[in-house]
Amino acid sequence: MASAPGSGMIGRMIEIEGLKKRYGAVEAVKDLTLTIGQGEIFGFIGPNGAGKTTTIRILATLMAPSAGLVRIDGLSLGKDVARIRPLIGYMPDTFGVYEEMLVLEYLEFFAAAYGIRGPKRAQVIDDVLQLTDLTSRRMAVIGDLSRGMQQRLGLARVLVHDPKVLLLDEPASGLDPRARIEIRELIRELGRMGKTILLSSHILPELGSLCTRIGIIEKGVLRFQGTLAEAVAKVGGEREVEVGIRGETSLAERVLAGSPGVKSVRQERGNLRVAVDASYDLAEIPLSLARQGMGTTLLKEREIDLEDVFLRMTQGSLA
């Protein structure tokens, strides 16, 4: 299932300029400007209510913006909705499945809705079943499938018309670790096929390893867009150290919090996370604790990851 070459602006598949969405007095999306290139896997990150789903629904042509411009493959959302819709495959965070239908019947139904008929329909369904590793389940009742298999079936459904752009809202929501890995690898394969993918997720470590670029949104405002390396550089200027304590953890937290060069201290899984200035001498941590009769069982500097980036760039949490 190869995507046709883009007919719009070369290198740009999704373009958003000054996008706003209001619900009465509430502005859910505020002047959002974002560009996603052809073949990118773009991770959209933000807490609940940040504006991720609203933005995705606007891109899926299911919701009209209050203001702003949106182009997909060079086509304007305001003028070319009928031409845009065949380019899009949209999977919401929750989607209905007909639990009493067979997998094959379900895909045939949607293929028929897209006007795919005859031998081509059978070939398309075979292709998406193979791609999503559901070939052996083609005659299974949907209600008997695991949550992970139903998610893969949802992806198969949005692929039947071979869209150029995939809009995936929380595709790994509610999945166990193995199923999340399977979905992640499937998304990576779709990226290799040249699909442009916008996905939102709360599972930050997986986005960091999967996405070519990320966007961080909070309270309707896009705080950042770029690569993870660029995000790390932007929030740089401090380091984080994991410290294991031999002694009273609460006392150690107070001691370190009062030390020059220490910016913050928090407890996590029985250890301390200590943020320090870039020039801080890590030897000061065990020395400060030793003066209070405490020892260290662990002193390990951590690399900044996507979760750290999110927490430093925003005031909220993903919960």
C-alpha positions, 0 to 999 in steps of 0.5 A, a space after each residue: 500500500 504505497 502512498 502517491 506522491 504529494 500533490 501539494 507543497 513539497 515537504 509540507 503535508 499539514 500546515 496550520 496557521 493561527 488556528 483557534 477554536 472557541 466553545 462559548 467563552 472558552 478558547 480550547 485552541 489559541 493561535 496554534 501554528 504548526 507545520 508537519 512534513 511529508 513522511 513525518 511521525 509527529 508526536 502531539 503531547 499535552 495534558 487532558 484538556 490541552 487542545 490535542 483532540 480538538 486540533 485533531 478533530 479539526 484536521 479530520 474535518 469533523 469540526 470547524 475552526 473558529 479562526 485560522 488556516 489549515 492546509 493538508 497536502 496543499 488543499 485548504 480545509 475551508 475550500 477543499 473538504 471533499 478533496 481532503 477527506 480521502 487523504 485522511 485516516 482518522 482513529 479517535 481515542 475511543 471508536 465503536 466496533 461492531 462486536 458481533 461482526 466478523 473482522 472480515 465483514 467489518 473491513 468489507 463494510 468500510 471498504 464498501 463505504 469508500 467505494 472499493 469494490 470487486 477484486 480490488 476490495 479483496 486485495 485491499 483487505 488482504 493487504 491491511 490484514 497482513 500489515 496489522 498482523 490480523 490475517 489469522 483472525 479474519 474470521 474471528 468475531 470482533 467481540 472475542 478480540 483482545 483490546 490490542 487486536 481491536 486497536 490493530 483492527 481500528 488501524 486496519 480500518 483507517 488504512 483501507 483507502 490508503 490515506 496519505 495522512 494518519 491522525 491517531 488520537 491516543 492509539 495505545 490507550 488502555 493497552 498492556 505493555 506488549 500490545 503497546 509495543 506492537 502498536 508502536 512497531 506498526 506505526 513505525 512501519 507505516 512511517 517507513 511506508 511514507 505515511 504522514 502521522 500525527 499521533 497524540 499520547 500520554 506515554 512519553 517514553 514511547 513517543 520519544 523513541 518513535 517520533 521524528 518531531 514533537 509538539 507540546 501543547 498546554 491550555 490551547 497554546 503550543 509551547 514547543 515544536 521540534 525534535 527531542 534533541 532541540 527540546 532537551 537543548 531548550 530546557 538545558 542549563 541544569 542536570 538531574 541526579 538520582 540519589 539513593 539514601 542510607 538514612 532518613 530520606 525526608 531529612 536528606 531531602 531537606 539537607 540537599 534542598 538547602 545546598 548551594 547549586 541545588 535547584 529542586 529535590 523530590 522523592 521518587 520510588 524511595 530515592 531522590 531526584 536532585 536537579 542541580 546547576 550545570 556547573 555543580 560538582 556532584 561530589 558535594 551531594 555525598 559530602 553534604 549528606 555525610 556531614 549529617 551522618 547519612 550515606 549514599 547508596 546510589 549517585 547517578 546522573 540521568 539523561 533528560 528524557 521526554 517526560 522531563 522536557 514536558 514537565 520543565 516546559 509546562 506547569 501541568 501534568 499528563 494526568 
